[in-house]
Every structure is written in C-alpha cells, then in structure tokens.
C-alpha cells in the first residue's frame, strides 16, 4: 500500500477550516462535553467543585427548550446521576473574543430555575479567580435557587493537562481521548485562546505611568488593573500545568472583595506605577511575589523566607548561601533585622566572595531573607516574545525554576535525649578537714587489717 506523508492524521476531534464564531462555539462545547462524559475521572474533577455527585455523567448539545412559545437553545446540558440523586447544569460557551452577556445569563438562570436545574455553567476566555466568581454582573436575586459558575478555557485546558499528566487516567483509551481534547484546545483555531493581550488601553497607560500623569479615577487605569489580575490568574494556571499542583493567587483580607482589589490596584498603578500580586505554591519555602514597575520598566519576582531562629549571623547567611549554590549571580539578597526597619542587601555574586556584607552589627539579629530577581519589562501589549505578558510569565517561571523550588524553609532540629551522667568520685580536698581526716584514718585501718595473715580456724573434734 502506498502512503503519502502529507496525508492528514486521523483525529478523534477534527480541526477544520470552517469559519464562523458560532461553528467554533459548537465544536468547542461539543468536544468538551463529549470528553467530560467519556473520561469519568476528568469529568468528576471538573464537576465535583460545582456540587455534582461522583456519578454517571451524560452530556447533550444544543438542547431546545420551549418557554412561553419561544425556543431557547443553550450550547449544552450536563447531567450527573447517582442513586436517587440527579444534578444538572445548563452550559453556555463563548470562544475567541466573544464575551458573556448579562441579559443572556439572566435568561438562562430563569430557565434553570423553571426546569429544576441546579446550576448554569459558562465557559469563555474571560478569567476569574474561582468558579464561584463571575466576569459580568448578574441579578443576584436569581442566584437564590440556582448557582452560577464560570470557567475560562485555559482553566479547562489546565485541568485536562493535570488529569492526564499528573493525576493519571486508568483507561488507555480514555487517556487518548483526553489527549485529543488537549490537542484541540491548544490549537488557536479552536477559539480557546490563552491570555493574549493587555487590551487597547495598554499603550497609553504604560506611557502615562512612565510620565507620572495617571489619575486614580481614570477608567483606563481600572481597565489595566483588572487585566493585570486576569494575567495573574492565567499565570497561576500556567504554573499549575507545569507543576501538577494547584497554584493560587492570595490577596490581603482587605482586598478579597473584587471592587476593593480593583481599587487598590488602580491606586497603586496611579500613585507609584506598580502592579503587584502574590502566588501560593503548595509546599514552597515562600510565596511568589510578582511586581510590574511600569515607571522603571522592570518586572521583579521575589520570595521571603524566615532565617533560622538559632545560630549566629554567619551561620544564618551560610545556611542560605548553601541553598543558592546553583542560583543566578544577579539575584539580590536582603537581610531584614529583628525589631528594626533597616536591612542589609547585596547581589549574590558579591556575597559568594564576601558573605560578611550581610552580617549586621553586633547585637542585631537577622529575622528574614528576601530573595529577588529583576528583569526588563516587555512593552508590547500582546503575548509574543518581548511583550509585557511574556516578560511577566517568563520571569516568574525562571525565578521559580532557578531559586524557589530549590529552597527549603528552616526547621528546628528535634530535641535530643540527655546522656546518662556518671557519678564522679568524691575528692577529699572538696570535703571539710575534719571529715577528710576521719576518712583517711578509716582507710588506713582497713589497709592494716588486710595486711595481717589470717590463721585457719580451730576444728572442734569433741564427740
């Protein structure tokens, strides 16, 4: 049989050149829901956080519902059954730059309530920090009986990679099917794109930050602040795919309300030209702290680890430098002191030859080390090489790979049992004179008695 290497490889999920955003949305929704039902381990991993039981999963596409004489046709429906319990959700998917609309979501929430569905699930290229948050405003009164959840396509892709590469799929055929979904969602023609732009306001805000002309209430400042948090959520997903562990963004308690977080970022951007974020990686020695300084055009990634609570300053610095033996020389190391706002800092290349530069003056102790790397910030708004997005993602991954994954937090050694003490012989010189003289006399008398030969005792021979 003749074979031509140019023949297209047969794929479970074909990627055709058919155009039209609606066709893309149908293909993406169908591909995802088919794999959710065909690979139970993947389906359960996605649906369990939404409240679905660990049961039999069924998925349907473009189910028509008649409501008041008109037809409503959502992109899909997913139903999970276990015993007497049934959980169901209406699914709406958007791809490319298509965004969800509040009016459509209100309509689907009404439909779900009337038909007894438990939830409405939306999927788009919009980012949220958790499935319980939502990228557009909705009538909160409609959420009393029906839950509303949202996934980004990158979130779905990340879960697929985590399941296949890290958690595992027991059935080889199902693993192949999941791999086909990964291939499909990774292709730009699927419409499930990664984070690819800082938005149309980027250039003006970037340049105004450099010129220090930004205002807190400027809508474009708020737009870039919101886009920054979306970038950080995308970065968390990228790290999760590589590490096989969930990576989460952490925010201060005062910023846990989305509007408060947006306001804090907007103020920081307008006042100092800086955007910041903190990422938590399970079991890492410290958090990943990411700062984009638009005025200095720099990206700074750092971590903080507590210094050992015992030992000298020399020992504490040596403890850290041993862990950074293979780290880049341009790292900056800062030693923060106990009960003091002052600190000592030096590049790693200097400390390797002169660690004493980090020793505080006598009487001061090191309480914490801050390790950071600084790289030039990309200026383009897209996600290509040399862009802002690329510089943030690549610098963060570089720092984690070269520094943080090799660090271990200090732990106190376990307590040791004391060795049993032997009784030391008593020295006569340590005793009072009268007691010492008495002991000597007794010892001399015992010695004399021992030196006298002992005669055999007489034997009684009487009858």
Beta strands, then each sheet from edge to edge (+ up, - down):
strand 1: 56-61
strand 2: 64-67
strand 3: 70-73
strand 4: 76-82
strand 5: 85-93
strand 6: 119-124
strand 7: 147-152
strand 8: 247-250
strand 9: 274-281
strand 10: 288-293
strand 11: 298-306
strand 12: 332-337
strand 13: 343-347
strand 14: 366-376
sheet 1: 1+ 4- 5+ 6+ 7+
sheet 2: 2+ 3-
sheet 3: 8+ 9- 10+ 11- 14+ 12- 13+
end
